[in-house]
Amino acid sequence: MFGRVWAWSKSHGMLVDALRVAPLFALSLGMTIPYSTITPHDPGAYIGVPGYLGLSALLLAPLLWRRQHPLIVFAVVTLASFGQWLAGVDPLPANFAVLVALWSVTYRCSFRWALAACGVTEVGVWLALVHWDQVTLSLFFSGSILVVTIWITGLYANTRRRYLESLEERAERAERERDQQARIAAAAERTRIARELHDVVAHNVSVMVVQADGAGYAIDSDPEQARLAVRNISKTGREALAEMRRLVGVLRQDEESGTDYLPQPGLAQLEELVRQAGVPAELRIEGAPCDLPEGQQLAVYRIVQEALTNALKHGGPGVSGLVELRYGAAELTLKITDDGRGAAAPRSPDGHGLIGMRERVGMYGGAVSAEPRQGGGFEVLARLPLAEWKAA
């Protein structure tokens, strides 16, 4: 509540300052009639009602700008009061503007300026007592108590103001950091989706191309085999479209938050992936399976998908593959091998498959290698630690 009031007063500075000094304006105006009826002891020091109003305005009007220029306002008010003392004019209610200006300097300026303003005000108290020929230690002490009280109050308010400003700055910085983290998270999510799209498109399109080539060769000699290939192309295309819709749908800002997307593929879909890889492949699982996080299951799925896609694209005619998944005591070993061309196979200069494999495995503290095998073929070997997941 106090923070909101402080923020409002900060945005409506001059209005707040005017309301705060309004009682002093009212007091000065209210004393106009009594001032006009007094009998001055020194006629030379009596300035009349016009002089009274003019001097009061000179002392009070600068207070409206004390928020923006506290030192200048204090200097104007104190110089006007000193000129009043030199002229022998009696103190007026508007001379309380010196105390208001003192509080503003203490509240808004450094301690050095606040201390200097306090000293100047103390000198003003002494000069006022000299004007009234009442220079006694007790009276000076009484006036000093009022000055020091206002000064200490201003110092406390200054500390409070700095504290609120630090809170406001900290909140703004936290908001900026939150927005920055949101942008980083969004960029990471888009990178992940781009990688997923690469895997989906590369695998499914490669399978469709191979099936289409097979259908083209068999359309005259074996129409049934050609029809089977066309059906596989249609099925693979629909699966690719469904998965791409799921991935691209994440990027759509105007979708309802409750939209359901298909689950990410994992180890349960690994057998189907190997069966529909486009190359003859076999899946072997050794050891006791354990529950893995969905992200790690997806990493295993995508590595197998990428490796079989590469075998399909670069292994040559008649290539076959073997996928081995071994659960050990501390790590999961994934090995995908093929009997294709190996080192003799052409390499795509703009391929990102191996980079994507390393990024996926690296997220879980694992390692991956991909290299031609001696005697022909290609091997992808990935190791992912399991100890922390089993302990959980």
C-alpha positions in Angstrom: 0.0 0.0 0.0 2.7 2.4 1.0 4.7 1.5 -2.2 1.7 2.4 -4.4 1.2 5.7 -2.6 4.9 6.5 -3.0 4.7 5.6 -6.7 1.7 7.9 -7.2 3.4 10.8 -5.4 6.5 10.3 -7.6 4.4 10.6 -10.8 2.5 13.7 -9.5 5.4 15.5 -7.9 4.4 19.2 -8.2 0.8 18.5 -7.2 1.9 16.7 -4.1 4.4 19.4 -3.2 1.7 22.1 -3.6 -0.7 20.1 -1.3 2.0 19.7 1.3 2.7 23.5 1.5 -0.9 24.5 1.1 -1.3 24.9 4.9 1.6 27.3 5.0 0.1 29.3 2.1 -3.2 29.4 4.0 -1.5 30.5 7.2 0.3 33.4 5.4 -3.0 34.6 3.8 -4.8 34.3 7.1 -2.3 36.5 8.8 -2.7 39.3 6.3 -5.5 41.1 8.2 -3.7 40.9 11.6 -0.5 42.1 10.0 -2.4 45.2 8.6 -3.6 46.1 12.1 -0.3 45.9 14.0 1.5 49.0 15.2 5.2 48.6 14.2 7.8 49.5 16.8 10.1 50.6 13.9 8.1 52.3 11.1 11.0 51.8 8.7 10.7 48.0 8.9 6.9 48.0 8.2 6.3 47.0 4.6 2.5 47.1 4.6 0.1 44.5 3.2 1.4 44.7 -0.4 5.0 44.2 0.8 3.8 41.4 3.1 2.1 39.5 0.3 5.0 40.1 -2.1 7.6 38.8 0.4 5.4 35.9 1.4 5.0 34.9 -2.3 8.8 35.2 -2.8 9.4 32.9 0.1 6.6 30.3 -0.6 6.4 30.1 -4.4 9.9 28.5 -4.9 8.7 25.6 -2.7 6.7 24.2 -5.7 9.9 23.3 -7.4 11.8 21.9 -4.4 11.4 18.4 -5.7 13.3 19.1 -9.0 15.8 21.7 -7.6 16.1 21.4 -3.8 19.4 23.2 -3.5 18.3 26.2 -5.7 15.0 26.5 -3.8 16.9 26.4 -0.5 19.3 29.1 -1.7 16.5 31.4 -3.0 14.5 31.1 0.2 17.5 31.6 2.6 18.8 34.6 0.5 15.3 36.1 0.6 15.2 35.6 4.4 18.7 37.1 4.8 17.6 40.1 2.7 14.6 40.5 4.9 16.8 40.4 8.0 19.1 43.1 6.5 16.1 45.3 5.9 15.0 44.9 9.4 11.6 43.4 8.5 10.1 41.3 11.3 9.8 37.5 10.7 6.7 36.4 8.8 4.8 33.0 8.8 6.2 32.5 5.3 9.7 32.3 6.8 8.8 28.7 7.8 9.7 28.0 4.1 13.3 27.8 5.2 12.5 24.7 7.3 10.5 23.2 4.4 13.5 23.8 2.0 15.9 22.4 4.6 13.8 19.2 4.7 13.8 18.9 0.9 17.6 19.3 0.7 18.0 16.6 3.5 15.5 14.3 1.8 16.8 14.6 -1.8 20.5 15.5 -1.6 23.7 13.9 -0.2 24.6 14.0 3.4 27.2 16.7 2.8 24.6 19.1 1.3 22.2 18.2 4.1 24.7 19.1 6.7 25.6 22.4 5.0 21.9 23.3 4.8 21.4 22.5 8.5 24.4 24.8 9.4 22.9 27.6 7.3 19.5 27.2 9.0 21.2 27.3 12.4 22.8 30.6 11.4 19.3 31.8 10.4 18.0 30.9 13.9 20.8 33.0 15.5 20.1 36.0 13.2 16.4 35.9 14.1 17.3 36.0 17.8 19.6 38.9 17.1 16.8 40.7 15.4 14.6 40.4 18.4 17.5 41.2 20.8 16.8 37.8 22.5 20.2 36.1 22.0 20.2 33.6 24.9 21.5 30.0 24.9 18.2 28.6 26.0 16.3 30.2 23.1 18.9 29.2 20.6 18.8 25.7 21.9 15.0 25.6 21.6 15.2 26.8 18.0 18.0 24.4 17.2 15.9 21.5 18.5 13.3 22.3 15.9 15.9 22.5 13.1 17.7 19.3 14.1 14.4 17.4 14.4 13.4 18.4 10.9 16.9 17.6 9.7 16.9 14.1 11.2 13.4 13.5 9.9 14.6 14.4 6.4 17.6 12.0 6.8 15.3 9.2 7.7 13.0 9.9 4.8 16.0 10.0 2.5 17.0 6.5 3.7 13.5 5.3 3.1 13.4 6.8 -0.3 16.6 5.2 -1.3 15.4 1.9 0.0 12.1 2.1 -2.1 14.1 3.1 -5.2 16.4 0.1 -4.7 13.3 -2.1 -4.4 11.9 -0.6 -7.6 15.1 -1.0 -9.4 15.4 -4.6 -8.2 11.9 -5.4 -9.4 12.6 -3.9 -12.8 15.8 -5.8 -13.0 14.0 -9.0 -12.0 11.4 -8.3 -14.6 14.0 -7.8 -17.3 15.8 -11.0 -16.3 12.5 -12.9 -16.3 11.8 -11.6 -19.9 15.3 -12.5 -20.9 15.0 -16.0 -19.5 11.7 -16.4 -21.3 13.3 -15.3 -24.6 16.2 -17.8 -24.0 13.7 -20.6 -23.2 11.7 -19.7 -26.3 14.9 -19.8 -28.4 15.9 -23.1 -26.9 12.5 -24.5 -27.6 12.6 -23.4 -31.2 16.0 -25.0 -31.6 14.7 -28.2 -30.2 11.7 -28.1 -32.5 14.0 -27.4 -35.5 16.1 -30.4 -34.5 12.9 -32.5 -34.2 11.7 -31.4 -37.6 15.0 -32.2 -39.1 14.8 -35.8 -37.7 11.2 -36.2 -38.7 11.6 -34.9 -42.3 14.9 -36.6 -43.0 13.7 -40.0 -41.8 10.2 -40.0 -43.3 11.1 -38.4 -46.6 14.0 -40.8 -47.1 11.7 -43.7 -46.4 9.2 -42.3 -48.9 11.8 -41.8 -51.6 13.1 -45.4 -51.2 9.6 -46.8 -51.3 8.7 -44.6 -54.3 11.8 -45.9 -56.2 10.9 -49.4 -55.4 7.4 -48.9 -56.6 8.7 -47.4 -59.8 10.8 -50.5 -60.5 8.1 -53.0 -59.5 5.1 -51.4 -61.1 5.4 -53.5 -64.3 6.9 -56.7 -63.0 5.2 -57.0 -59.6 2.1 -54.7 -59.3 1.2 -56.1 -55.9 4.6 -55.1 -54.5 4.2 -51.7 -56.1 0.8 -51.2 -54.4 2.3 -52.2 -51.1 5.0 -49.7 -51.5 2.5 -46.9 -52.4 0.5 -47.8 -49.3 3.7 -47.5 -47.2 4.4 -44.2 -48.8 0.9 -42.9 -47.9 1.2 -44.2 -44.3 4.6 -42.7 -43.8 3.5 -39.4 -45.2 0.5 -39.2 -42.9 2.7 -40.1 -39.9 5.1 -37.4 -40.9 2.4 -34.8 -41.3 0.9 -35.7 -37.9 4.2 -35.3 -36.1 5.1 -32.1 -38.0 1.7 -30.6 -37.0 2.4 -31.5 -33.4 5.8 -29.8 -33.5 4.8 -26.7 -35.4 1.7 -26.4 -33.3 4.0 -25.6 -30.3 5.1 -22.5 -32.1 1.6 -21.1 -32.7 0.9 -18.3 -30.2 -2.9 -18.2 -30.9 -3.6 -21.8 -30.0 -5.7 -22.5 -26.9 -3.6 -23.5 -23.9 -5.6 -26.7 -23.5 -4.8 -28.1 -26.9 -3.7 -31.7 -26.7 -0.7 -32.8 -28.7 0.5 -36.3 -29.5 3.0 -37.7 -26.9 6.7 -37.7 -27.8 8.0 -41.0 -29.2 10.0 -43.1 -26.8 11.4 -46.6 -26.2 7.9 -48.1 -26.6 7.8 -47.0 -30.3 11.4 -48.1 -31.0 10.4 -51.5 -32.3 7.9 -50.0 -34.7 10.6 -47.5 -35.8 13.0 -50.2 -36.6 10.4 -52.3 -38.5 9.4 -49.3 -40.7 12.9 -47.8 -41.1 13.0 -48.5 -44.9 15.9 -50.8 -44.5 15.9 -54.4 -43.1 16.9 -53.9 -39.5 16.8 -55.9 -36.3 16.3 -54.7 -32.7 18.1 -56.4 -29.8 17.6 -55.5 -26.2 19.9 -56.8 -23.5 19.8 -56.3 -19.7 16.9 -55.4 -17.5 15.0 -52.3 -18.8 14.5 -49.4 -16.4 12.2 -46.4 -16.5 13.9 -43.5 -18.3 12.8 -39.9 -18.4 10.8 -39.0 -21.5 13.6 -36.7 -22.7 16.1 -39.5 -22.6 13.8 -41.9 -24.3 13.2 -39.3 -27.1 17.0 -38.9 -27.4 17.4 -42.7 -27.9 14.6 -42.8 -30.4 16.0 -39.9 -32.4 19.5 -41.4 -32.5 18.2 -44.7 -33.8 16.0 -42.8 -36.3 18.9 -40.7 -37.6 21.3 -43.6 -37.8 18.8 -45.8 -39.8 18.0 -42.8 -42.0 21.7 -42.3 -42.8 22.0 -46.1 -43.6 19.1 -45.8 -45.9 20.5 -42.7 -47.7 24.2 -43.6 -47.8 24.5 -47.4 -47.3 23.7 -48.4 -50.8 21.5 -51.1 -52.3 20.9 -54.2 -50.1 22.0 -52.5 -46.9 20.7 -53.9 -43.6 21.0 -52.7 -40.0 21.2 -53.8 -36.4 20.1 -51.8 -33.4 21.4 -53.0 -30.0 20.1 -51.5 -26.8 22.1 -52.7 -23.7 21.1 -51.8 -20.1 24.1 -51.9 -17.9 24.6 -51.2 -14.2 25.6 -47.5 -14.7 24.9 -46.7 -18.4 22.7 -47.4 -21.3 24.6 -48.4 -24.5 23.1 -47.9 -27.8 24.8 -49.2 -30.9 23.5 -49.0 -34.5 25.5 -50.7 -37.2 24.9 -51.3 -40.9 26.7 -53.3 -43.6 26.6 -50.7 -46.2 29.4 -48.7 -48.0 30.9 -47.3 -44.8 33.8 -45.0 -45.6 33.1 -45.2 -49.3 29.7 -43.7 -48.8 29.2 -40.0 -49.9 28.8 -37.5 -47.2 26.3 -34.6 -47.2 28.2 -31.3 -46.6 25.3 -29.7 -44.9 24.2 -32.6 -42.7 23.4 -31.9 -39.0 22.5 -35.4 -37.9 25.7 -36.1 -36.0 25.6 -32.7 -34.3 22.0 -33.3 -33.2 23.0 -36.7 -31.8 25.8 -35.2 -29.8 23.6 -32.4 -28.5 20.9 -34.9 -27.3 23.4 -37.2 -25.6 25.4 -34.3 -24.1 22.2 -33.0 -22.3 22.4 -36.2 -20.2 26.1 -36.3 -19.7 26.7 -39.0 -22.3 28.9 -39.4 -25.3 28.3 -40.5 -28.9 30.6 -41.5 -31.8 29.9 -42.2 -35.4 32.5 -43.7 -37.8 32.9 -46.3 -40.5 33.6 -49.9 -39.5 36.6 -51.9 -40.5 35.6 -54.2 -43.3 32.6 -52.0 -44.4 29.5 -50.5 -42.9 29.0 -47.8 -40.4 28.6 -47.7 -36.6 26.9 -45.2 -34.3 27.7 -45.8 -30.6 26.0 -43.8 -27.8 26.4 -44.1 -24.1 24.0 -42.5 -21.6 24.5 -42.6 -17.8 21.8 -44.4 -15.8 22.9 -44.3 -12.2 21.0 -41.1 -11.2 17.8 -42.3 -12.8 17.9 -45.7 -11.1 18.6 -44.0 -7.8 15.5 -41.9 -8.2 
